[in-house]
Amino acid sequence: MDERTVNEELQLVVFTLATEEYALPITKVQEINRLVPITKLPQTPAFMEGIINLRGRIIPVIDLRKRFSLVLKEHTDDTRIIIVEIQGQTLGVIVDAVTEVIRLQSDSIEPPPQAFAIDSKYIQGVGKLDSRLIILLDIDRIFSKNEEKILQDMND
């Protein structure tokens, strides 16, 4: 068996939310931007911040702190919007800060423990890098079907 398929190297974009480090596969990330003015929309889920105009494209934006029911805090100069692709939809995700891009061997990733503060369906695994633990998000499973429909309607 080919060893590369057994121990694949993942390239991840690492960001912080509250006191934890999270990561997304770099293949899901289109770009990383500073926080820009966000236009609020009525009657959207609480975690939906609104929409932004990104070079002529209207992009829905969510706040991951709100999505994960974390304590809210003021945005800072480090706050970023990560533009991601989720099931064919382009979306902005607000995070506290983007810290680095890392390479992580797949064998250093373990399944998420069952007792997690956020719903473990959002979590692909927990990566170990030196003495750090990095939570790998499954961005494709972050929304319910109803929420996906709302996002799709915003993109149409």
Secondary structure, DSSP 8 states (H G I E B T S, - for coil): --HHHHS-EEEEEEEEETTEEEEEEGGGEEEEEE----B--SS--TTEEEEEEETTEEEEEEEHHHHTT-------TT-EEEEEEETTEEEEEEESEEEEEEEEEGGGEE---SS-SS-GGGEEEEEEETTEEEEEE-GGGSS-HHHHHHHHHHH-
